[in-house]
Amino acid sequence: MTYRQLSFQAKFPFFFFLLTLLMGGSLFSEEALITIYDDFDDGAFGRSEYRSVYRSVKLSAFLRSKSIDVASPAWDETSHLTAVVLSSTREKELRDGVYDSVTLLGDGVYHYKKEGLDFTFSLEKPNDKVLTLLEEYYKGSYGHWLESVTNHYLDNFIIRIHSAENIFEPWRETIEYNEALLMATALGDREQWLWGIHNGLDLLNR
């Protein structure tokens, strides 16, 4: 560094301090967030009508939670089905055993464990209730979207969560639906076609 450069830096120390902060921020990417709409409708497989309440979690937060089965004496459900889509490409890669972070447990249930995240899931084609949900939403002025969104769901898979991290209510030994939805959203495609399902993190592609 020349004398002239040193002299300029001495005269404008705040400028160089600010420049250092900006350059430092550009060197480190922000930690990934998983975001869901937390005002989802009961019985709508995680879809939110108004998309007005968000809940976001950093990946590092899962180091402080633990994985718990959805199955509980408190209710009859042994899993939580969501309308979050995972592409048929990812589904084939899972069947082919491409990912070191995923283990097939049997009966189509997969175990994901990496970076503090620990959950189990399965994939299935949308059932009649999910297809009816699409029909009920995409009607009237939105009717022209129905065919393309329905075909997208039929061509791909939706995510069912069997165990999840108790991230929102760690003092409980049960998994709430929003905790299951969070895991599905972490796994799901970056572009979710159904309005009211938040875009996913595409965890397998990280």
C-alpha positions in Angstrom: 0.0 0.0 0.0 1.4 3.4 -1.0 1.9 6.4 1.3 -1.0 8.2 -0.5 -3.3 5.2 0.1 -2.3 5.1 3.8 -2.9 8.8 4.1 -6.4 8.5 2.6 -7.3 5.6 4.9 -6.2 7.6 7.9 -8.4 10.5 6.9 -11.5 8.4 6.3 -11.4 5.6 8.8 -15.2 5.2 9.0 -15.4 4.7 5.2 -12.9 1.9 5.4 -14.7 0.3 8.4 -18.0 0.4 6.5 -16.4 -1.0 3.4 -14.9 -3.9 5.4 -18.3 -4.8 6.8 -19.9 -4.8 3.4 -17.1 -6.9 1.9 -17.3 -9.3 4.9 -21.0 -9.7 4.5 -20.6 -10.7 0.9 -18.1 -13.4 1.8 -20.5 -15.3 3.9 -23.9 -16.4 2.6 -26.8 -16.1 5.0 -27.9 -19.3 6.8 -30.7 -21.1 5.1 -34.2 -20.6 6.4 -37.2 -22.9 6.3 -40.4 -20.9 6.1 -44.0 -21.9 6.4 -47.4 -20.1 6.4 -48.4 -20.6 10.1 -52.0 -19.6 9.5 -52.8 -22.8 7.6 -56.4 -24.1 7.5 -57.3 -27.2 9.5 -57.9 -30.1 7.2 -56.3 -28.3 4.2 -53.0 -30.2 4.3 -51.1 -27.2 5.3 -52.5 -24.7 2.8 -53.0 -21.2 4.0 -55.9 -19.1 2.6 -54.5 -15.7 3.5 -50.7 -16.3 3.6 -50.3 -13.6 6.2 -48.5 -15.3 9.1 -45.0 -16.6 8.5 -42.8 -18.7 10.7 -39.1 -19.2 9.8 -36.5 -21.4 11.3 -32.7 -21.4 10.7 -31.2 -24.8 10.1 -28.9 -24.4 13.1 -31.9 -24.3 15.4 -32.5 -28.0 14.9 -29.3 -28.7 16.9 -31.4 -27.8 20.0 -34.5 -30.0 19.2 -35.1 -33.7 18.9 -36.9 -36.0 16.6 -40.2 -37.5 17.8 -42.6 -39.8 16.1 -45.9 -38.3 15.0 -47.6 -41.4 16.6 -48.9 -40.4 20.0 -51.5 -41.6 22.5 -53.0 -38.1 22.3 -54.5 -38.8 18.8 -55.0 -41.5 16.3 -52.7 -40.2 13.6 -49.4 -42.0 13.0 -48.3 -39.5 10.3 -49.2 -36.1 8.9 -50.0 -35.8 5.2 -49.2 -32.4 3.6 -49.8 -30.8 0.2 -46.1 -30.0 -0.2 -44.8 -31.4 -3.5 -41.6 -33.2 -4.1 -40.7 -33.7 -7.8 -40.7 -37.1 -9.5 -37.0 -36.6 -10.2 -36.2 -36.4 -6.5 -38.4 -39.4 -5.8 -36.5 -41.5 -8.4 -33.2 -40.3 -6.9 -34.4 -41.4 -3.5 -35.4 -44.9 -4.8 -32.0 -45.2 -6.5 -30.2 -44.4 -3.2 -28.4 -41.3 -4.5 -28.3 -39.4 -1.2 -26.0 -40.3 1.7 -28.2 -38.3 4.1 -31.2 -40.6 3.4 -31.8 -44.2 4.4 -34.7 -46.3 3.4 -36.3 -47.9 6.5 -38.9 -50.0 4.7 -42.5 -49.7 3.6 -41.5 -46.6 1.6 -40.5 -44.7 4.7 -37.2 -42.7 4.4 -35.0 -41.4 7.2 -33.2 -38.0 6.6 -30.4 -37.1 9.0 -27.9 -34.3 8.4 -26.9 -30.9 9.8 -29.0 -31.5 12.9 -32.2 -32.4 11.0 -33.6 -35.8 11.8 -37.0 -36.8 10.5 -38.8 -39.6 8.6 -41.1 -39.2 5.6 -42.8 -41.1 2.7 -44.0 -40.0 -0.6 -47.4 -40.7 -2.3 -49.6 -39.6 -5.1 -52.3 -37.1 -4.1 -55.5 -38.7 -2.9 -59.1 -37.6 -3.6 -59.2 -35.2 -0.7 -56.1 -33.3 -1.9 -57.5 -33.2 -5.5 -60.8 -31.9 -4.1 -58.8 -29.2 -2.3 -57.4 -28.1 -5.6 -60.8 -28.1 -7.2 -62.3 -26.0 -4.4 -59.6 -23.4 -4.5 -59.1 -23.1 -8.3 -62.5 -22.1 -9.4 -64.2 -18.9 -10.6 -61.6 -16.4 -11.6 -58.9 -18.9 -10.7 -60.4 -21.7 -12.7 -57.9 -21.5 -15.6 -55.1 -22.6 -13.2 -56.9 -25.9 -12.1 -55.7 -28.1 -14.9 -52.0 -27.2 -14.8 -51.8 -27.3 -11.0 -53.7 -30.7 -10.9 -51.4 -32.2 -13.5 -48.4 -30.9 -11.6 -49.6 -32.8 -8.5 -50.5 -35.9 -10.4 -47.1 -35.9 -12.1 -45.2 -35.6 -8.9 -45.6 -36.6 -5.2 -46.8 -35.2 -1.9 -44.9 -35.6 1.4 -46.1 -37.4 4.4 -44.2 -36.9 7.7 -43.8 -39.8 10.1 -41.4 -38.2 12.6 -40.3 -34.6 13.0 -38.3 -32.2 15.2 -40.1 -30.7 18.1 -38.8 -27.3 17.2 -41.8 -25.1 18.1 -42.8 -26.7 21.4 -39.7 -28.6 22.7 -41.2 -29.2 26.1 -43.9 -31.5 24.6 -43.4 -35.1 23.6 -45.7 -34.8 20.6 -45.4 -33.4 17.1 -47.7 -30.6 16.2 -48.9 -30.3 12.6 -46.9 -27.1 11.9 -43.7 -29.0 13.0 -44.5 -31.7 10.5 -45.3 -29.1 7.8 -41.9 -27.5 8.5 -40.1 -30.7 7.8 -42.1 -31.2 4.6 -41.3 -27.7 3.5 -37.6 -28.2 4.1 -37.7 -31.3 1.8 -40.1 -29.9 -0.8 -39.5 -28.3 -4.1 -38.4 -24.7 -4.3 -41.5 -23.8 -6.3 -44.8 -24.9 -4.9 -47.6 -24.5 -7.3 -50.6 -24.5 -4.9 -51.1 -21.0 -3.5 -51.0 -21.2 0.2 -48.2 -23.7 0.4 -44.9 -21.9 1.0 -42.0 -22.6 -1.4 -39.7 -25.3 -0.1 -36.0 -25.5 0.6 -35.3 -28.5 -1.6 -33.1 -29.9 1.1 -31.8 -32.8 -1.0 -30.3 -30.4 -3.5 -28.2 -28.5 -0.9 
